[in-house]
Amino acid sequence: MRRFYVSLFSVIALLFLAPAVNAAEGERDLIFVAVDDEIVTFDDVRPFVQDGTTYVPIRTFVNEMGVRLSVSDHKIYLEKEDRILTVDHTTNELTTDDGETLNQHIFITDGRTVAPYRAISEYFGYQVSYIPEGLIARVASPEAELSNEQLYIKYEEEIDTAKEAYQESLRPKKVAYLSFDDGPNRYTREILDLLEEYDVQATFFMMRNHIYNYTADVQKMAKDGHALACHGVTHNKSSFYRSAQSAADEMTSCQQAIKDVTGETSKLIRVPYGSVPHLTTAQYQAFENRDYKMWDWNVDSEDWKYSNPKALANDTIAKIKNLESSGQAPVVLFHDRKPTVAALDEVLNYLTTHGYELLPLTEEMRPFNFWDRYCIGCE
C-alpha cells in the first residue's frame, strides 16, 4: 500500500507544480495506470488522457513491465524477449522489429517522451483493459492475480482522494496579497511566525533604519519567500516629499539597506500615506526613471486606530468580502503593530478557508496604486 501512497502524493504534487500544457496539445484528463496488480508511480510527468488516448511516460511504464530500454541516435529501443519496438523522435513513430510502422502519435512533454500505453502493452503481449470506476488503465500479464474489480477495491479510497485533489486543482484560485508597513520592529517576528504557520507569503514595506536594526527578521523574510520592499527612511511628509528627488532618494537608500542585509535587490516601494494626494508629478517621474514599482492598497485594515483585535479582524474581513464581487484581488494594508498580530490569525484563517492563495507582490506585476487609478498629475 505504501507504493500507492507515493504515487498519490506524486499525482497531487504534479497537479499543482507541472508547467501548463500547450494549448495545441488539447485538454488532458486524469488517469491512473496499473501494471498487473499495482498502480504505477510516475515521479515527474503523470499519465494523461488526451483526445481519447491514454499516454504514459515511456521509461517508467516499460520498466514496470520488465521491458529493457536503450537510447541511440535519437531513437528509443524497447526490448523484451525476442521483440523490439523502436520509438523514433525524428518521425514521432513507433516501429516494430519487422518494419511495420504503428499509426500512433508520440511526443515529448515536460522533458519526457510519452506514447500511447495500449500500443506498447499489446505489442509486448499484455492484455489491456479499463476500469471506469477508478479511472484506471490496466495492463495485465498472466502473472496478474487480481480481477479488475479487486484491483479497484484495493485502491478505491486512495483513488477517490486523488480525484478530489484533481478536481480542486481545476477550480479557479482566488489570490490575496497581504502587506505590512513601517517595520520591521518588535512585532514583526510574531507576524512572520504566523505566516509560516499558515505557509503563506506576504510583502513587507520596510523603513531603512529598521532594516538595519532587525537584520535577523529581514533575513528570515527573504528565507521564507516574502517580498522585500521599501517604505522610505523618514516617514515624515515634509522630508519625504520635500523636492523632486527626495522621495526617490529615500527609496534608493532603503533599497541599499535591503541589499546590505540580504544580498537581494528590490524595486517594490510604497510611499508614506499613499501616493495621493502628496506625491507630485516630478516625484512620480523620478520613481519611473529608477524603475520603481509603486504599490498602494485596495483594502485598508486601518489597524492604526484599533486596540480591539477582534474588531480589527472583523472589519478587515468585511472589506475583503465587499471587494470579492468586483473581481479584484485584495491588496491588504497592515502595519507591524500589536493589535495586528492579535487579529492576523483570524484573518489568515478566513482567507485560507475561503479559497484564497496568499502570495507576495512581484516586480513583474502591474502595480495597483492611487496615482494611476485617479491619474493625478497625468497629462
N, C-alpha and C positions, 0 to 999 in steps of 0.2 A: 504493500500500500504506500510506503514511503516514496517509491518511484513515481507514483502518480502525483503525490503532493508536490514534488519537484516540478513535474510537468504543469500542474495547475498554476503554481506561482510564476512559472516561466510565461505561460499564456497571458496571465493578468499583467505582468510587467511589460510584455511586448505590446499589449493593447494601448498602453499609455506612453511608451518610450519609442516605439518604432517610428521611423520617418513616415510622413504622409505618402500615400500611394499616388503615383502619377495618374492624372485623370484619364489618360489614354488607356490605362490598364483596366479600367472598369471597377465596379464595386466588388469588394472582397468580403465573403461571409465566413463566419466561424465554422470550423470543422475540427474534429479530433480524429487522429489516425491511430489504428491499432494493428499490431502485427501479432498474430496468434492470440495469446490471452492477455497482452499488455498494451496499454496506451503508450505511445512513444513520446519521449521527452525531446522537444526541439529547443535548443538553447537560445537561439537568436531570432531566426526567421520562422514564424509559425506556419503550419499548413493553412490553406485557404481555398474557398470555392469561388471560382470566377467564371461567369458565363456557363454555369452548369458543370464545370470540370473541376475536380479536386487536384490541387497542385501541392507538391511536397518538396522541401529542400532535399536534394538527391543524396548527399553524403550521409546525413543522419539516417535517412529512411533505409537505404540499402544496407547500411551497417547492421540494422536490426534484423534484416533478412539473411544475413550471412553472405552477402554479395560483396566481392572484393572490388575496390575502386582504385583506379590509377589514372594519372593525367599525363598527356604528352601532346605537344603541337596543337594546343587549343582544343583538344578533344578529351573527353572523359570516357574511360573504358570500364564497363561494368561486367564482371565475370563471375560465374558460378557453375561449378562442374564443367560441362562441355559447351556452355552457352556464353556468348559475348554480345553485349549491347553497347553501341557507340553513341555518345552524345557529342554532337558537333556544334561548337559555339559559332563557327563562321556561317553555318547554314541554318542553325536552330532546328536541327533534325535529329531524330533517333533512327539509327540504322542497325539492323540485325546482322548476325555473323554470316548470313548467306546473301547479304547485299540489299535486302529489302528495306526501303525507307518507310517508317511508320508516319502516318499523317498526324503528327502530334506537335503542339507548339511548346517550345521550351524558351526560357529567358532567364536573365539574372535580375534578382530583386534584392536590394539592400546587401549586395555583395555575395549573394548565394545563388547557385544555379537551382532552379525549380523546374519540375516536369510533372506531367500527369501521373498520378500514382497507379492508375489502372494499367497503363501500357507497360510500365516496368514490372509490376507484380505479375501480370498474366504471362509476360514473356518468360519469367523465371518459374512458372508453374504454380503460382499461388492462386487460390480462389478468392475472388473479390466480392464483397457484399457491403450493404449499407444498413446501418441501424438508425432509423429516423428518430426514435425517441431520444437518443443520446447524441445525435449529430456525429455518429462515428462511422468513418470509412475504414472498413476492416479488410485485411488480407490474411488469409489463413493457409497454413500448410497442413499436411496430415498429422503433424505433431500437436496441433491445437486441441485442447481438452474441453474448453467451454463452448456452449452454444452462444449464438448472438444474444439471446435473452439473458443468459447467465453473465455474459460479459457486461451488458448494460447494467444489470443489478449490482455487479461488483463495484462499479464506478458511479452509480447514479447520483449519490449525494455530492460527490466532488464535481461532477459534470454540471449539476444544477448551480453550484456555487460559481463555477467559471462562466456559465451562461449569464448569470445575473451581473457579474462583473463586466462582461462584454456589453450587455445592454446598457449598463450605466455609462460605459465609455462612449456610447453613441449619443447620449443626451448632451444638449448644448451646455457648456460650462459658463457659470457666471464668475466674473472676476471683480475683486475689490482691491484697492491699494490703500494701506494704512501708512500714514506719515506722522513723524514725531519731530517737533521743532524745539529749538533752544538748548538742546543737550550737547553732549552728554553731561549728566550730573549724578547725584547720589541715588536717583530713582531709575536710572537707565538700565542698570543690571537686572532689576526686577522685571522690567519690560522685556528685556532680552530673554530672560528665563521663561516668561510666559509664552513668548513667540516660539521658543524652542520646544516647549511642552506641546504646543499645537502643531509643530512642524510647518510653520508658515514664515513668510518673509515680509519685510516692510522697508520703508525708506526713512532715513534719519537725516534731517536738515539741521546741521550742527554749527555751533559757533567755534571760531578758530581757537580761542584760548581754552575752551572746554575740551577740545580735541587733545590738546597737549596735557591737560590736567587729568584726563581719564583715558589714557592710551590703551589700557587693557580692555576696556569696554569697546573702544573703536576697533581694535584688532579682533575682538570677538564678533562684532558686526560683520566684518569682512569675512571671517572664517565661516559664519553661519549663512552667508549668501544674501545679506541685506544690502540695500543700495546705500552707498555713502554719498551724501550731498551736503551742500553748504547753505548757511543762513546768514553768513556775514561775520563781522568782527564786533561791531559796537552795539547793534540793535538800538541805535539812537537815531531818530528821524533827522535831526539837524546835522548829524555827522554823516550818516549813510547817504542821504540824498543831497549833500552839500553842493556837488558840482557834477559836470557831465561825466566825469570818470570815477567819481568817488565810489559809487555802488559797485562798479565792475572791479575796482581796485580791492575793495574789501573781499569780494568773492575770490579774486585771484590769490589773495593772502590766505584765505580759508582753505582753498584748494591745495595750496602748498603744504598746509598742516596735515591734510589727509594723506598726501604723498609721503611726507616725512614719517608718519606713524605707521602706515600700512604698505607703502610702496605702490599703491594704486592711484590712478587718476580718475577724476570725475568732472563732468560738465553740468551736472544737475544742480540747480540752485532754486531757492525760494527767497524772495525779498521780505524783509520785515513788514508786517501789517498788510501784506498783499500788494500786488502790482498796481492796483487802483485804490486811491487817486494820487499817490505820492510820486510814482515813477514818471520821469519826463521822457519825451521823445529821444533826447540826446542820450539819456542813460539807457533806454531800451536799445538804441542803436549800438552803444558800447558793448552791451551783452551780445548782440548779434555778431559784432566784429570779432568777439572772442569765442564764438560758437557755444555760448552757454545755453542750456535748455531750462527755461524758466517755468516753474510749476506754481500754481495756486491750488485751489481745492474746490470741490462742489458739495462737500459735507463738512460743516464746521461743528465740531463737538462742543465748542465754547467751554472747554474744560477749565479755562482760566477763572470762570465765575462760579464753579461748583465746589461745594465742600461735601456734598452728599453723593457718594459713588453710585448708588442705585439710581438716583435721578439723572445723573450724567449718562449712565448706560442706557436707560430708557429713552432719553432724549436723542441720543446718537442713533440708536436702533430705529426709532421712529423716522428720523431724517433719511436713513438708508432705505427704509420701506417706501417712503414717499418718492424717492429717486428711481426705484425699480421700474415703475410704469413708463418712465422716459426712455428706458433702454440704455442709459448712461452707466458706465462703471463708476462706482463710488470712489472718490479720492478723498479720504477722511483726514481731517486735520486734528491732530492731538498735540499735546506738549508733554515733555518729560516731567510730570507732576505727580504728587502723592495720590490725589483723587483719581487721576487717570489710571494709575497702576491698579487701584482697587476696583475700578469699573471695567478694566480691559478684559478680564476673564469672561464676563457675561457677554461682552460684545463679540469676542472671538468665538464663543460657544454659539451665538446666534448665527454668525456668518458661516461657520464651518458646517453647521447642521442644516443650513438652508441652501446648500449647494454652491457656496462661493469658494473660489480658489483665491488665496491671498498671495499676491506677488509684489515684488519690488518694482519701482519705476525704472525705466532704462533710457539710455541716450538715444535709442533707435525709435522710441515712441514719439508721437506728436504731442507736445505738452498741452495740458489744459491750463489756461491762465485767463485772468480777467481782462488783461490788456488786449489779447487777440479777440476775445469774445465781444467786448464793447468797443474795440477799435479806438481806444482813447489815444489821441495824438496822431493817428494814422492819416495818411492822405488818400 
